[in-house]
Amino acid sequence: MTFSVTKVIANEDDAILYVFSGTTADDPTNEVVISKRYSDFKAMHSQVSELMAKERNVPLTQQHLFTTHPALPEMPKANAWTYVRGCYSDRVLEEREQQFTRILNAIARHPVAFRSKPFTDFLLG
């Protein structure tokens, strides 16, 4: 599965939602669309990063995939400087879009993380 950002929107509470579309090469008409906040990504990231960092979580028949994609990319920064610049600034939003895309696609390529409960809960929740 490959993910790409569709749009970034503010909901009724002025929270920023990142909307992504995920498709497979086998069936591009079978599309998954998710809409998530930074906090959703952060919670999922902390759980899935543990799975991806441990080689023993990858079946022996798929070890070659682990060596290609050994770890989950870092979360985009959220700190005082982000709020000084503004969490709605174009630069912050673009940085987050790019990093969230990297995170989703790294998980999609990982044989264990992609099927893990934290990630499937993230997709379905």
C-alpha positions as CSV (number, residue, x, y, z in Angstrom):
1,M,0.0,0.0,0.0
2,T,1.2,3.5,-0.8
3,F,-0.1,6.6,1.1
4,S,-0.2,10.2,-0.1
5,V,-1.6,13.3,1.4
6,T,-4.9,14.4,0.0
7,K,-5.5,17.6,2.0
8,V,-5.1,19.3,5.3
9,I,-8.2,20.8,6.9
10,A,-9.3,22.4,10.1
11,N,-12.3,20.8,11.8
12,E,-15.1,22.6,13.7
13,D,-12.8,22.9,16.8
14,D,-10.0,24.4,14.6
15,A,-8.0,21.3,15.0
16,I,-5.8,20.4,12.0
17,L,-6.7,17.1,10.3
18,Y,-4.3,15.5,7.8
19,V,-6.2,13.5,5.2
20,F,-4.4,10.7,3.5
21,S,-5.3,8.2,0.8
22,G,-3.8,4.7,0.6
23,T,-4.0,2.5,-2.5
24,T,-2.3,-0.7,-3.6
25,A,-0.8,-1.3,-7.0
26,D,-2.8,-4.5,-7.3
27,D,-6.2,-2.7,-7.0
28,P,-6.0,1.1,-7.2
29,T,-9.8,1.4,-6.9
30,N,-9.6,-0.1,-3.4
31,E,-8.8,3.1,-1.6
32,V,-8.3,3.7,2.2
33,V,-8.9,7.3,3.3
34,I,-7.9,8.4,6.8
35,S,-8.2,11.7,8.5
36,K,-6.0,12.2,11.6
37,R,-4.7,14.8,14.0
38,Y,-1.1,15.2,15.0
39,S,-1.9,13.5,18.4
40,D,-3.3,10.5,16.6
41,F,-0.1,10.1,14.7
42,K,1.9,10.6,17.8
43,A,0.1,7.8,19.7
44,M,0.3,5.3,16.9
45,H,4.0,6.2,16.2
46,S,5.0,5.4,19.8
47,Q,3.5,1.9,19.6
48,V,4.5,1.0,16.1
49,S,8.1,2.3,16.4
50,E,8.7,-0.4,19.1
51,L,7.7,-3.1,16.7
52,M,9.8,-1.8,13.8
53,A,12.9,-1.4,15.9
54,K,13.0,-5.0,17.0
55,E,14.3,-7.4,14.4
56,R,12.9,-10.4,16.3
57,N,9.4,-9.1,15.4
58,V,10.0,-9.9,11.8
59,P,9.4,-13.5,10.5
60,L,12.6,-15.1,9.2
61,T,11.1,-15.4,5.7
62,Q,10.8,-11.6,5.7
63,Q,14.1,-10.5,7.2
64,H,15.2,-9.0,3.9
65,L,12.3,-6.5,4.3
66,F,13.5,-5.5,7.8
67,T,17.0,-4.7,6.6
68,T,15.6,-2.5,3.9
69,H,13.3,-0.6,6.2
70,P,14.8,-0.9,9.7
71,A,13.1,1.8,11.6
72,L,10.2,4.2,11.7
73,P,11.0,7.8,10.6
74,E,10.8,10.3,13.4
75,M,7.7,12.3,14.2
76,P,7.7,15.9,13.1
77,K,8.6,18.2,16.0
78,A,5.9,19.7,18.2
79,N,7.5,22.1,20.7
80,A,7.3,25.7,21.8
81,W,9.0,26.8,18.6
82,T,6.2,25.2,16.6
83,Y,3.6,27.2,18.5
84,V,5.7,30.4,18.1
85,R,5.8,29.9,14.4
86,G,2.2,28.8,14.5
87,C,0.9,25.2,14.1
88,Y,-1.2,26.5,11.2
89,S,1.7,28.0,9.3
90,D,2.3,26.7,5.8
91,R,5.8,25.6,6.6
92,V,4.7,23.6,9.7
93,L,1.8,22.0,7.9
94,E,4.0,21.1,4.9
95,E,6.8,19.6,7.1
96,R,4.2,17.5,8.9
97,E,2.5,16.3,5.7
98,Q,5.8,15.1,4.4
99,Q,6.9,13.4,7.5
100,F,3.5,11.7,8.1
101,T,3.7,10.4,4.5
102,R,7.1,8.9,5.2
103,I,5.8,7.3,8.4
104,L,2.8,5.8,6.7
105,N,4.7,4.4,3.8
106,A,7.5,3.0,6.0
107,I,4.8,1.1,8.0
108,A,3.1,0.0,4.8
109,R,6.4,-1.7,3.7
110,H,7.1,-3.3,7.0
111,P,5.7,-6.9,7.2
112,V,4.9,-6.8,10.9
113,A,4.0,-3.2,11.5
114,F,1.5,-3.0,8.7
115,R,-0.6,-5.8,10.2
116,S,-0.1,-4.8,13.8
117,K,-3.0,-3.9,16.1
118,P,-1.8,-0.4,16.7
119,F,-1.6,0.4,13.0
120,T,-4.9,-1.3,12.1
121,D,-6.6,0.5,15.0
122,F,-5.1,3.8,13.7
123,L,-6.5,3.1,10.2
124,L,-9.9,2.0,11.3
125,G,-10.4,4.4,14.3
